[in-house]
Amino acid sequence: MTVQNSSRQPAPHDPHTRMSASKPLLRALNGEALWPPPLWLMRQAGRYLPEFREMRARADFLTRCLAPDMAVELTLQPIRRYGMDGAILFSDILILPWALGQSLEFIEGRGPVLEPVRSEADLERLDESRVMEAVAPVREALRRLRYELPEATTLLGFAGSPFTVSCYMVEGGGSRDFAQTRRMMLQAPELYGRLINMLTRATIEMLRGQIEAGAEAVMLFDSWSGILPPEAFRRYVIAPTHQIREALKHSHPHIPVIGFPRLSGVMAPEYASRTKVNALALDTVSEPATMASMVPDTVTLQGNLDPMVLFNGGPELVRQARRIRDSLRGRAHVFNLGHGVMQHTPPENVALLVETVRDV
């Protein structure tokens, strides 16, 4: 499927006035097979960049996410260095629980720490009505980015998917097995279902705000979906994602949605088919050519170089990047990693990757 030029003339105040069908990433997300494929990386703005580390020393993580000047600068840094086809907003999936009123702190060496949500009283303390005001700085950053990015660069907004966000909210942070979340799912299904429903509604509202501020595509990160058995996966991963996708399609039909059900394995094709996402982001363990045979060709594939290969660099990086790129030639494809850029990845390795993908 090829993007068609629209006859619609945007109003002067429309944040998507500069949207163009010539943007490679937008074309690929709308189903067009491009050669070479467009390229961006998850966590492309991060601690591997010296300019990022310089800003990191000036403010804590939450401040950097919520200060528009900082969020804009951090988003632009990899675009200036590498000319990526996509610029993903510098933020975090846990901004949403924070916006709902859950306490959030990022502790060096430990990661995010939240006051756990495990009871009716905990759930009642959350307030959906405060979300949009709380995330106003995020929308402001997107508005600025929309006019500071190069003309050919697509601006990406994002959110965590309800299941993955719920894991952090219930556990109170990261976990190896998310036992508290799975226990709540089984022992208090009505309560857990209410949490998922709240997160689904709030995610729709937040992403609509990002789009209205200028995001040209959005991505849903379901980083922990792979811990669920099929029945629970359908209920807590596929169903909420489909609901979000349908709501965004209704209000913003031309905005592509990328879904990332990490480690979902054999459930990934069903996820792609039933959620109706425009693009399926493949994790590191997926074989791109195999997945291409299992997913409808109306769905763009994104991914999926191993971040450790990028970290290591050298001839193996070149070989594997070419293998993935070439295996999906003729298919709508966005080159990316199977997860985020690792800390301490040499910046010159990222430059080599960009050169390799674009060298045809």
Buried (B, 14 or more C-beta within 10 A) or exposed (E): EEBEEEEEEEEEEEBBBBBBEEBBBBBBBBBBBBEBBBBBBBBBBBBBBEBBEEBBEEEEBBEBBBBBEBBBBBBBBBBEBBEBBBBBBBBBBBBBBBBBBBEBBBEEEEEBBBBBBBEEEBBEEBEBEEBBEBBBBBBBBBBBBBEBBEEBBBBBBBBBBBBBBBBBBBBBBEBEEBEBBBEBBEEBEEBBEEBBEBBBBBBBBBBBBBBBBBBBBBBBBBBBBBBBEEEBBBBBBBBBBBBBBEBBBEEBEBBBBBBBBBBBBEBBBBBBBBBBBBBBBBBBEBEBBEBBEBBEBEBBBBBBBBBEBBBBBEEEBBEBBBEBBEBBEEBBBBBBBBBBBBEEBEBEBBEBBBEBBBEE
